[in-house]
Amino acid sequence: MVSEAHSRRPQKTDMAFTFQGIGTRFYGQREFKADGSYITTKWFVFLYVPIIPLRSFRVVDQGAGDYNIMLPPVVMGGSVRYAILEETAPNASQVLSIYSFLLLCAAWFAGITWIMHVMMESLLPKYFADRPLAFTAIIVVCWATFIIPVLLPRLLRSHARRTKRV
């Protein structure tokens, strides 16, 4: 149920739109309040990578929006409906967090790729030529580490929600 404060402004839905990864999209959630609202930023995206921050909004989720009937939301992504409480210039700390996260992901993926390259070039012939299962296990572990940057925002968001501001 939406409180009176949240219903003052008309609800806007599906405000961000991407077509084949190009368009606008919301990224980030910060400054959670006890009423369930938080700050999110609308970005211009290219291949779903945030390039330019456009505006920030204090919003309250209004539930899931529509998604592609042919494919489930896990494949195509879903939409979220928001009640907008406030619109501002891009939130500087959120923009910095998003750019920092992108830099972290790029460095992480480059580091893992480099480690895998070194392993393939030098360690495979020397140590794993007669132990393919051990080498396969190491490759699987390296590829599994690609998931760490994906989990980091979820962990930080979970922590932020537990420490809501009034």
N, C-alpha and C positions, 0 to 999 in steps of 0.2 A: 504494500500500500504506500502511495506517495504522500508525503506530508504536505501541508498547506504551503510551506516555504518552497517546496519543489514544484508545486503546480502553478506558481505565479507566472512562469514563462511557458509558452507553448512547447510541447515536445517536438523535437526534430528527429527524424529517423534517417538512417542511411545517408548521412551527410558526406561521408567519404566514399569515393568510388575509384576503383582501379579496373583497367581493361588490360589483360595480359601483363600485369605487373607494373603498369604505368598509370599514374593518376595521383590520388590523394588517399592517405590512410592515417589512422590514429595509432600512435605508439606511445608507450609509457603510461604509468600510473604512479602518482606520488601525492604526498600531502593528504593522506586519508583522514577523513573526519568521522566522528561517531555516527553521523546521519547516513553514512554509506557513500558520501560523495568523495571524489578525488579529482586531481588535475590530470588531464591527458592532453597531448599535443597533436595537432593535425599537420601532417608532412606531405610534401610533394615527394613521390617515390618513383624510382626507376628500377625495374626488376625487383620490386618489393623492398628495396634498400632505401631508407630515408635519406633524402638529399638536402631539402630545404624546409626548415620549420615555418609553418604559415601562421597558425594561431594556437593558443592554449585555451582550454575550457575546463571549468569545474563542472563535473557531470555526475549523474546518478544513473546507474544501469537500469533500464526498463525491461530487460529480458532479451531473449534472442529475437533477431529479425528473420528475414527470409533467407533461404539459401537455394542453391541449384537443386532442382528436383531429381535430376539424373544422377548426381553424385552426392554422397553424404558430405556434411560440413567438414569432416576430418580431411577429405580430399580437396574440396574447393574452398574451404574456409566459410565461416558464417558471418553474419552481421549482428551487431548489437545495437539496440535502440537506447538512446540517451535522453534524459531530461537535462537540458542545459541550465545551469544556475548562474554561470558567469562566463564571459568571454574576455580574454585578455591577449596582450602581446605574448609571443612565445616565452614560456617559463624557462629562464636561463639555466637553472640547475637541471631541469629535465633535458634540455637540449644538450648540455654538456654530458649528462649521463648517457644519452643515446649515442652521441658521437664517440664517447669513451668505450661504450660497449661494442660498437662497430670496429673500433681500433683493436680492442681486445680479441674479438673474433678473428680478424684478419691476421693478427700476430699468432694467435693460437693455431689456426689452420696452417699457416706458413711453417710454424715450428714443427707440428706433427708431420707435415708433408716432408720437411727436411729430414727429420728423424727416420721416417720410412725410407727415404731415398738413400740415406747413409747405410741403413740396414740392408737394403737390397744390393747396394754396390760392394760393401766391404764385409759385412757380417755373414751374409748368406753363404758365399763360397767357403769361408774359413770355418765357421762353427756349425752351420745348419745343413750342410750338404747331405749328411747322412741322418738328419733328424727333421724331416719335413713337418711332422706334427708340432714340434716345439716352435718352429718358425711360423707356422700357421697361427698358433696361439698368440704369438707376439704381434703378428699383423692384426689379428682380431682385437687385441687389447688396444693397439694404436688407433684403429678405426673407432673403437668404442669411446675413446677419449674425445672424439669430435662432438659428443653429446654434452660435454661439460658446459660450454658456453650457452647452450640452450637451456640447461637447468638453472643456471645462475640467476637470471631474472625472476624465475618462479620462486626460488628460495628467498630472494630479497623482497619480493612483493608480499610473500606470505608473512615475513617478519614485519614489514611495514603495516600490514593490516592488523596484526596483533597489537601494535603500538599506535593506535589511532589517536589523533588529536581531537580535542573537544571543540 
